[in-house]
Amino acid sequence: MLKLTPTFDLQRDVVSDIFRREASVCRVPEYSGAVDTCILNIERDGGILYSWKGAAGTTRIGRYDSNTKQNKLLYTFDKQVCVSSCSLNEEETLLAVSLAQNPSRDERLQPISKCLTLLIEIHPINNTQVLKAVDCRVKVQFLNSGTDGRSVLESHLLLLTEDGYVDLYHVLLTKQEGYRVVMANPERLSKTAERIVEDFCWAQWDGHTQRLHYVAHHPTHTQACKTAFNQFLMRCVQFYPNHNCETVLELPLELPATFFPTVKFVNLGFDHYHVEKPEQGPVSMKVFTNRIGSMCVCYSQPPTDKQELIYTVVLVHKDCSKTFTVSLGGDQPSHRGARLHPLFIPIGYHILVYLQGHFLHCINTRQQEMLCHSLFLSGVDVDMGLRCQSANIAVLCAEEESSGGLLDSANGRIYTAELNPSFLLHILRSDTPSRCPSSKADPQRLAALHCLLVYMGDDPSLELKIIEWLCDNMSAFESFDQIQEFILASLYRISYEKSLSLDKVLPYSSVLDKKEIPACLLEVPGVLCTTELHIEPVFKGKARSLQGFWSELQWNTERTKYLHAVPNPRYRTSHIQADWEKLKSERRPSGHRNNTEENTKKVLSMVDTWCLDKKLVPLFQEEDHQQRALIGLTVDKLREHLNRHLPRLGKKKIDSLVVNYVAKLLELIRHMLESVWQKHKLGPRVLCLKQQGTPAEWSVFHFMFRILEATRGLCLPLPPGYHTLLAVFAVRCLPHHTFLQYIDHGLLQLTETFVSRLMTAHGAEDLPHVGPSLQLCFDLQRLYQDAAGEARQQGMCVPQQRQARLHTRVSAPYLLGKNTL
């Protein structure tokens, strides 16, 4: 399911360099002592801090630069100590370290305490200040503004304690002798501390965004009203480039009363000397954000005696939370303890919930209404290829990245995790029967198809493989039409990154248009889902006026509340059917028709720009009045819908988005035909009307007909020339009477271009041949004249002189006694 790519290996990238360094220190050819290297922290710039046992009983701290691939020694303790937390300021002049007592050794820290927190000058190594000497764990983390013009005159350090408070130290620096960077007035350091959090039971640091998320008991929830579930409050503290901070979001959470038996730290380094007590149980809780304005709070509930796991994903940007109860099965009486250690892994806009040996749930955080748009796997399919227990895996993430990061702390390896396209394609190609609505394969195929198209669809070779799968599976599945899904999901991809608010407005899946959704798409065997609306986040302080993430998140939550309240917020392509019928019935040109024609010109001008070097399939080479009118109407109605529900985007941006959307639709259909054309190696001969079609051409005709069926069901336009090309394949592949029946029943549409080509395609070499094709010619003349008369009544008249020429072309073969085909 996941494709893991190693980006860092402690043994390869660090340990080999450590042995060379220690050999140099000891002045020996080769160092053979134990180094016991441990990863301590990963800073915002990607630098990896680590410690190892040096020669003569020392403990050293180093830094690996992920950009230059170089290692640097930062500091050496003259004895072996247990480094439980470590952080380096961005100028690399100060090192903050928390040292824990090692109960296995006789030596004790002075003064006697469980944790000693130090601030050390390392440029050059000079002064050491004791910040804390307490009987609880302390986490240290420097702020990092990430700006180019870095100042060396001050640094800012967070201290988070197991007693539940957070202090912010403002460390003033000064330069001496031009290069020495030392603390100014170190004796007054404690007086610079600012208490920013008074009481918390869980805290997560996001270095890339400089945010602190923490959970505390709700202040209005008294001891007297405590039940099995308590009211908690999650707060988000934003640190700004000037190192000021404020609480910008408060989110109420209802969690089990025993959810936090001890204080939990997330993304605050890796403590290799702290071991959770068995009775405390594993607590999995993570907050994930994305720069376009999404926030997800994920947590699992403590295990119970039941054979199930309960986890919740709070979608702040969607103003809802979803709680999943997954039946684990098995013969074991209980799944308690370390074995129940679910991981929450962000990959793009998906959240992967992974329980080793049981299941993997790929949750779609942007289209969360239906379970069928989220992929659930169990059994052998959930193996992620990691050679360690999930308890030893730490999830790394960055707001700007579309892939997740995993740290295998047991082996010292870091991986990037991405969805595996080969595995998802395997799900599509599965031979599992899916003809009945209760089939397990259909929802998995639908979810896998959307993962491939939306999250990974920018890969042209991958898109080609999906089109090949469509060609091999032309008949619609029982519960969904795969060609309709391909079209809508591909169109959604071109705009989903522009704004989260488009999720609830743009078409995403044809399943949402069904009057009765198949039961297999509404449920997953063994998974129970409950949804809670209106989670009521509260934005505070400058978040109301900030640009960027917080303003986008606030806009998304407010817009989601509005879209929940209004009827039919999602644009449904089939809803323009009545307007389309009305437009076709207009008998004379009107202002509305002129407006739609202007829309069409904008769309076709963009398609022409995109297709200059691709002329394999003869599309966009003729006037198709009906399709041109439908193109313009689609632009008009979609633009009107977006302006009504998303005025914040602005008319100019909406107009550009809509024109791109419809142009991409036409280009997508052309690309589908290009792909199938090349697959069957068709050439110009397929356009000849006097030859019978081959099996390859029959396959292309079938595929084109399925595209026509899919777009008609969605009331979407086709590229001008599509109907002509389809008629050419039909007349080559179908018997004459079947061809005429297709036309009579409206399955094929005659075009002026097709009839003209048919009537002029026969030369003198056909003179001796007469037969049923002659009758076909007369029948086509009658059908086309009837269609032309209807079009004339609808205001789409064909010029009389052009009709006369067509009449001559139809009549001439008869007068000469020629066969028409």
SVG drawing of the C-alpha trace seen along z (x, -y; Angstrom):
<svg xmlns="http://www.w3.org/2000/svg" viewBox="-39 -42 87 60">
<polyline fill="none" stroke="black" stroke-width="0.4" points="0.0,0.0 2.8,-2.4 6.1,-3.0 8.9,-3.7 12.0,-5.5 14.9,-5.7 16.3,-9.2 18.5,-8.7 20.3,-5.8 22.1,-6.3 24.6,-3.5 25.4,-4.7 25.3,-8.5 26.6,-8.9 28.2,-5.9 30.9,-5.4 31.9,-9.0 31.9,-8.6 34.3,-5.7 36.7,-7.8 36.4,-10.7 37.0,-8.5 40.0,-6.8 41.5,-10.2 40.8,-11.2 42.4,-8.0 45.2,-8.1 44.5,-4.6 44.1,-3.2 40.7,-1.8 38.2,-2.4 36.4,0.6 34.5,-0.6 30.7,-0.7 29.2,-4.1 25.5,-3.5 24.3,-6.2 20.8,-7.7 18.8,-10.2 17.7,-13.0 15.8,-15.6 15.1,-16.8 15.1,-20.6 13.1,-22.7 15.8,-22.9 16.1,-19.1 19.2,-18.9 19.4,-15.7 20.8,-15.9 22.3,-12.7 24.5,-11.5 27.0,-8.7 29.4,-7.3 32.8,-8.6 36.2,-7.4 37.3,-7.4 33.7,-7.4 32.5,-10.6 29.2,-11.5 29.2,-13.5 26.4,-15.4 26.6,-15.9 24.5,-17.3 23.9,-15.8 23.1,-18.3 20.6,-16.7 21.4,-19.2 25.2,-18.9 25.3,-15.3 28.0,-16.4 28.4,-15.7 29.5,-18.2 30.5,-17.7 28.7,-20.2 29.6,-19.3 31.3,-16.7 30.4,-15.8 33.4,-14.4 31.4,-11.6 28.6,-9.3 25.2,-11.0 21.7,-10.2 20.5,-12.9 16.7,-12.9 16.1,-16.1 18.2,-18.3 17.8,-21.4 20.1,-23.7 19.4,-27.3 19.3,-28.3 22.6,-30.2 24.3,-27.1 25.6,-29.1 23.6,-27.6 22.7,-24.1 19.9,-23.2 20.1,-19.8 18.0,-17.9 19.9,-15.1 18.0,-12.3 19.1,-10.2 20.4,-6.8 19.1,-4.4 21.5,-1.7 24.6,-3.8 25.9,-4.8 26.7,-8.3 24.0,-10.8 23.4,-14.3 24.3,-17.2 22.2,-18.5 20.3,-15.3 17.2,-15.4 15.6,-13.4 16.3,-15.9 18.9,-18.6 18.4,-21.1 21.4,-23.0 22.0,-25.9 25.5,-25.7 27.5,-28.2 29.2,-26.3 30.5,-29.0 33.0,-28.6 32.4,-26.3 32.4,-28.6 29.7,-28.9 27.1,-26.5 23.9,-27.6 21.5,-25.4 18.0,-26.2 16.1,-23.5 16.9,-20.9 13.6,-19.2 12.1,-15.7 10.2,-15.5 11.0,-15.2 11.8,-18.4 11.7,-18.9 13.7,-21.7 13.0,-23.3 14.5,-26.4 12.2,-28.6 13.3,-29.0 12.0,-31.9 13.2,-30.4 14.1,-33.8 17.2,-34.5 18.3,-37.5 19.0,-35.7 19.9,-37.7 22.6,-36.4 21.6,-38.8 18.9,-36.7 17.5,-33.2 14.2,-31.9 13.9,-28.6 10.8,-26.6 10.9,-24.4 8.0,-22.0 7.8,-20.1 6.0,-16.9 4.5,-19.0 2.3,-20.5 3.7,-24.0 5.6,-25.7 8.2,-28.5 9.6,-30.6 13.2,-31.9 14.4,-35.0 18.2,-34.6 20.1,-37.8 23.4,-37.3 26.4,-39.4 29.5,-39.1 33.1,-39.2 36.3,-39.5 34.4,-39.5 33.5,-35.8 32.6,-34.7 28.9,-34.5 28.0,-34.4 25.0,-35.1 24.6,-38.6 23.9,-38.7 23.6,-34.9 22.9,-35.4 19.6,-37.1 18.5,-34.3 15.8,-33.0 14.2,-36.4 13.6,-36.4 11.4,-33.3 7.8,-33.8 5.1,-31.3 2.9,-30.8 1.1,-27.6 0.0,-27.0 -1.4,-23.5 -1.5,-20.8 -1.7,-17.0 -0.7,-16.6 1.5,-18.8 2.7,-18.7 5.3,-20.9 5.2,-21.7 8.6,-23.0 7.8,-23.8 4.9,-26.0 6.2,-27.1 3.0,-26.1 2.4,-24.5 -0.8,-22.5 -1.7,-21.4 -4.7,-19.9 -5.9,-20.9 -9.0,-20.2 -11.9,-22.5 -11.9,-25.3 -15.7,-25.1 -15.7,-21.3 -15.6,-20.8 -14.7,-17.7 -18.3,-17.3 -19.6,-16.8 -16.9,-14.4 -18.2,-11.3 -16.7,-8.5 -16.0,-11.3 -14.4,-14.6 -14.5,-17.9 -11.0,-18.9 -9.8,-22.0 -7.2,-21.9 -5.4,-25.2 -3.1,-26.3 -0.3,-28.8 1.2,-30.5 4.8,-31.8 5.5,-34.7 8.8,-35.6 9.3,-38.3 9.0,-35.5 5.8,-36.9 3.1,-34.3 -0.6,-34.1 -3.4,-31.5 -5.2,-31.6 -7.6,-28.6 -9.5,-26.7 -11.2,-23.4 -13.4,-21.5 -12.8,-17.8 -14.8,-15.1 -12.3,-12.4 -12.3,-9.5 -11.5,-10.6 -8.5,-8.2 -7.2,-9.4 -4.1,-11.1 -2.7,-9.1 0.5,-11.0 1.7,-14.1 2.4,-13.2 4.9,-15.0 4.7,-14.7 7.4,-15.9 9.6,-17.1 12.6,-14.8 13.1,-11.2 13.8,-10.1 15.5,-6.7 15.6,-6.6 11.9,-7.0 9.8,-3.8 6.0,-4.0 4.6,-1.9 2.3,0.9 -0.7,-0.4 -0.4,-3.8 -1.2,-2.3 -0.3,-3.8 -2.1,-7.1 -2.1,-8.0 -3.0,-11.6 -1.7,-13.8 -2.6,-17.1 -2.0,-17.6 -2.3,-20.8 -2.0,-21.8 -1.1,-25.3 -4.3,-25.6 -6.3,-25.7 -7.0,-22.2 -6.6,-20.8 -7.1,-17.3 -7.0,-16.1 -6.6,-12.3 -6.7,-10.2 -7.5,-6.6 -9.4,-5.7 -7.7,-3.4 -8.2,0.3 -11.0,2.2 -11.8,5.9 -13.9,5.8 -12.3,7.0 -12.3,3.5 -10.4,0.3 -12.1,-3.1 -10.5,-6.1 -11.6,-9.6 -10.6,-12.1 -11.7,-15.7 -11.9,-17.6 -11.8,-21.2 -11.9,-22.5 -15.1,-20.5 -16.7,-21.4 -17.2,-17.7 -15.7,-14.7 -15.9,-11.1 -15.5,-8.2 -14.7,-4.8 -15.1,-1.5 -13.2,1.3 -13.8,4.9 -10.4,6.7 -11.7,10.2 -9.2,13.0 -9.3,15.6 -7.3,13.7 -9.3,12.7 -7.9,9.2 -5.9,6.8 -4.6,4.7 -1.2,3.3 1.6,2.5 0.1,4.5 -2.7,1.9 -0.5,-1.0 -2.2,-2.7 -0.3,-5.2 -1.7,-8.2 0.2,-9.1 -0.5,-12.1 0.0,-11.7 -1.3,-14.5 -4.9,-15.1 -5.3,-11.5 -4.8,-10.4 -3.7,-6.8 -4.7,-4.9 -2.4,-1.9 -2.7,0.9 0.0,3.4 -1.2,6.8 -4.9,5.7 -5.9,3.0 -4.9,-0.2 -7.6,-2.9 -6.8,-5.6 -9.2,-8.4 -10.1,-11.1 -10.1,-14.3 -11.6,-16.4 -14.4,-14.2 -15.4,-12.5 -19.1,-12.2 -19.1,-8.6 -17.0,-5.6 -16.5,-4.5 -14.1,-7.5 -11.8,-6.2 -9.8,-3.0 -10.0,-0.3 -7.7,2.7 -7.2,5.6 -5.3,8.9 -2.1,9.3 -2.7,6.0 -1.8,3.9 1.9,4.9 3.9,1.6 7.3,3.3 8.6,2.0 10.9,4.4 10.0,3.2 7.1,2.9 4.8,-0.1 5.6,-1.2 9.1,-2.1 7.8,-4.2 7.5,-8.0 5.5,-9.9 7.2,-13.0 5.4,-15.5 5.8,-18.9 2.9,-21.1 4.4,-21.8 5.0,-18.2 2.6,-15.8 4.4,-12.7 4.7,-11.5 7.8,-10.8 8.5,-7.8 11.3,-7.4 12.3,-3.8 13.9,-4.6 14.9,-1.0 17.1,-0.9 17.8,-4.7 16.3,-5.0 14.0,-7.7 11.7,-7.1 9.4,-9.1 6.0,-7.4 3.9,-7.7 0.9,-5.8 2.0,-3.0 0.5,-3.4 1.3,0.2 -0.7,1.5 -3.6,-0.8 -3.5,0.3 -3.6,3.9 -6.8,3.2 -8.3,1.8 -7.3,4.8 -8.4,7.3 -10.4,10.2 -12.7,10.2 -16.3,10.4 -18.1,7.0 -21.3,7.5 -23.5,7.6 -24.0,4.5 -22.7,6.3 -19.4,7.0 -16.4,6.0 -14.3,5.0 -16.4,2.1 -15.8,-0.4 -12.1,0.5 -11.9,-0.1 -13.7,-3.4 -11.5,-4.6 -8.3,-3.4 -9.4,-5.1 -9.8,-8.4 -6.5,-8.0 -4.8,-7.5 -6.5,-10.3 -6.7,-13.1 -3.6,-12.5 -1.3,-11.0 -2.8,-12.0 -0.1,-14.4 1.9,-11.4 1.1,-11.0 2.3,-7.4 0.0,-6.6 -2.9,-8.3 -2.2,-6.2 -2.4,-3.0 -5.7,-4.0 -7.1,-4.7 -5.8,-1.3 -7.7,0.2 -10.9,-1.7 -10.4,-0.2 -10.1,3.3 -13.2,2.8 -15.6,0.8 -18.9,2.1 -19.9,0.0 -19.7,1.7 -22.9,2.4 -22.4,-0.4 -20.6,-3.1 -19.6,-4.1 -15.8,-4.1 -15.6,-6.4 -17.8,-9.0 -15.6,-8.7 -12.5,-9.1 -13.8,-12.3 -15.1,-14.0 -12.1,-13.1 -9.6,-14.2 -11.4,-17.5 -11.5,-17.9 -7.8,-17.5 -7.0,-20.6 -8.8,-22.8 -8.7,-21.1 -5.5,-22.7 -6.8,-26.2 -9.2,-26.3 -10.6,-23.8 -14.0,-25.4 -14.3,-24.0 -14.6,-20.5 -18.3,-20.9 -19.1,-22.9 -17.4,-21.2 -18.5,-17.8 -16.4,-15.0 -18.1,-11.7 -21.1,-10.5 -22.1,-8.4 -23.4,-11.5 -25.9,-12.0 -27.5,-8.6 -31.1,-8.6 -30.4,-5.5 -26.8,-4.8 -25.8,-1.1 -25.5,0.3 -22.0,1.5 -20.8,-2.0 -22.3,-3.2 -20.7,-0.7 -17.5,1.2 -17.7,4.7 -16.4,4.6 -16.3,0.8 -18.9,-1.4 -18.7,-5.1 -20.5,-7.9 -20.4,-11.6 -20.8,-14.6 -21.4,-18.0 -20.7,-21.5 -17.5,-20.9 -17.4,-24.7 -13.8,-25.8 -13.2,-29.3 -10.7,-31.6 -9.0,-34.2 -6.6,-37.1 -4.9,-38.0 -6.1,-34.8 -9.1,-36.8 -6.9,-39.2 -4.0,-37.0 -3.1,-36.1 -2.2,-32.5 -3.1,-29.4 -5.2,-30.7 -7.3,-33.0 -7.8,-30.1 -8.8,-27.7 -11.3,-30.2 -12.8,-30.9 -13.1,-27.1 -14.9,-26.4 -17.3,-29.4 -17.9,-28.5 -18.5,-24.8 -21.2,-25.9 -22.9,-27.9 -22.7,-25.0 -24.2,-22.7 -27.2,-25.0 -28.0,-25.7 -29.7,-23.2 -27.7,-21.5 -24.4,-23.3 -22.5,-20.9 -22.8,-21.6 -24.4,-18.7 -23.8,-18.5 -27.1,-16.8 -29.0,-19.7 -28.4,-21.8 -30.5,-19.3 -33.6,-21.5 -31.6,-24.6 -30.0,-22.6 -33.4,-21.5 -34.7,-25.0 -31.6,-26.4 -32.1,-23.8 -35.7,-24.8 -34.9,-28.5 -36.0,-29.3 -33.9,-32.4 -30.6,-33.8 -30.8,-35.5 -28.6,-37.4 -28.2,-34.2 -27.1,-32.2 -24.6,-35.0 -23.3,-34.8 -22.8,-31.1 -21.0,-31.4 -18.5,-33.9 -17.9,-31.4 -17.3,-28.7 -14.7,-30.8 -12.8,-31.3 -12.7,-27.5 -11.8,-26.5 -9.0,-29.1 -7.4,-27.4 -7.8,-23.9 -6.1,-25.1 -3.2,-26.4 -2.9,-23.0 -3.2,-20.9 -0.8,-22.5 1.5,-19.5 -1.2,-16.8 -3.3,-16.2 -3.5,-12.4 -7.3,-12.3 -9.3,-14.7 -11.2,-16.7 -11.7,-20.5 -11.7,-20.7 -15.3,-21.5 -18.3,-23.5 -20.6,-21.5 -23.4,-23.9 -25.0,-21.7 -21.7,-20.9 -20.6,-24.5 -23.9,-25.6 -23.5,-23.0 -19.9,-24.1 -21.0,-27.7 -23.9,-26.7 -21.7,-24.6 -19.4,-27.5 -22.3,-29.8 -24.0,-27.6 -20.8,-26.5 -19.6,-30.1 -23.0,-31.2 -22.9,-28.4 -19.4,-29.3 -20.2,-33.1 -23.3,-32.3 -21.5,-30.1 -17.9,-31.3 -17.9,-35.0 -14.6,-35.3 -12.7,-33.8 -13.5,-36.8 -15.2,-36.9 -11.9,-37.0 -10.5,-33.9 -13.8,-32.0 -14.0,-32.9 -10.5,-31.5 -11.2,-28.4 -14.4,-27.6 -12.9,-28.1 -10.0,-25.9 -12.3,-23.3 -14.4,-23.0 -11.3,-23.2 -9.7,-20.4 -12.8,-18.3 -12.5,-18.6 -8.8,-18.0 -9.3,-15.0 -11.6,-13.3 -9.2,-14.0 -6.4,-12.5 -8.5,-9.4 -9.0,-8.9 -5.4,-9.6 -4.4,-6.9 -6.8,-4.2 -5.8,-5.3 -2.2,-4.6 -3.0,-1.4 -4.6,0.1 -2.2,-1.5 -4.8,-3.1 -3.9,-5.1 -5.6,-7.5 -7.2,-4.5 -9.9,-4.3 -11.4,-7.5 -12.1,-5.9 -15.8,-5.2 -15.6,-2.5 -13.9,0.2 -15.2,2.5 -13.9,2.0 -11.4,4.3 -11.7,5.8 -9.4,3.0 -11.7,0.4 -14.7,2.1 -13.0,1.8 -12.4,-1.9 -16.0,-2.4 -17.2,-0.6 -14.9,-2.8 -16.1,-6.0 -19.7,-4.9 -19.1,-4.4 -17.7,-7.9 -20.7,-9.2 -23.0,-7.3 -21.0,-8.6 -21.1,-12.2 -24.7,-12.2 -25.5,-10.8 -23.7,-13.8 -24.9,-16.3 -21.3,-17.2 -20.2,-18.5 -17.9,-16.7 -15.2,-18.1 -16.5,-19.4 -16.0,-16.6 -16.6,-13.8 -20.0,-12.9 -18.6,-12.9 -15.8,-10.6 -18.1,-8.3 -20.4,-8.1 -17.5,-7.2 -16.6,-4.3 -20.2,-3.3 -20.7,-3.1 -17.5,-1.0 -18.3,1.4 -22.1,1.7 -24.5,3.4 -26.5,0.8 -29.8,1.6 -28.2,1.4 -26.5,-1.9 -29.9,-3.3 -31.5,-2.1 -28.7,-3.8 -29.6,-7.1 -33.4,-6.6 -33.0,-6.0 -30.8,-9.0 -27.7,-7.0 -25.8,-8.4 -26.0,-12.0 -25.7,-12.9 -23.5,-15.9 -23.2,-17.9 -19.5,-17.0 -20.2,-13.3 -23.0,-13.3 -20.9,-15.5 -17.9,-13.1 -20.1,-10.1 -21.7,-11.5 -18.3,-12.5 -16.4,-9.4 -17.3,-7.3 -15.6,-7.5 -16.1,-6.1 -14.6,-2.7 -17.9,-2.0 -19.9,-2.3 -20.5,1.4 -21.6,2.0 -25.1,1.5 -26.7,3.0 -28.1,2.2 -25.6,-0.6 -27.7,-2.7 -30.7,-2.4 -28.5,-3.5 -27.7,-6.6 -31.3,-7.5 -32.1,-6.7 -29.3,-9.0 -30.6,-11.7 -34.0,-11.5 -32.7,-11.4 -30.3,-14.3 -33.0,-16.4 -35.3,-15.7 -32.6,-16.6 -31.8,-19.8 -35.4,-20.8 -35.6,-20.3 -32.4,-22.3 -33.8,-25.1 -36.9,-25.3 -34.6,-25.4 -32.6,-28.4 -29.7,-26.2 -30.5,-26.2 -28.2,-25.0 -27.9,-27.5 -30.1,-26.6 -27.3,-26.6 -25.4,-24.1 -28.5,-21.9 -28.8,-22.1 -25.2,-20.9 -25.8,-18.0 -29.0,-17.1 -26.9,-17.0 -24.3,-14.8 -26.9,-12.4 -28.7,-12.3 -25.7,-12.2 -24.7,-8.5 -28.3,-7.4 -28.4,-9.3 -25.2,-7.7 -26.2,-4.3 -23.2,-4.1 -22.9,-2.1 -22.7,-4.5 -20.2,-2.6"/>
</svg>
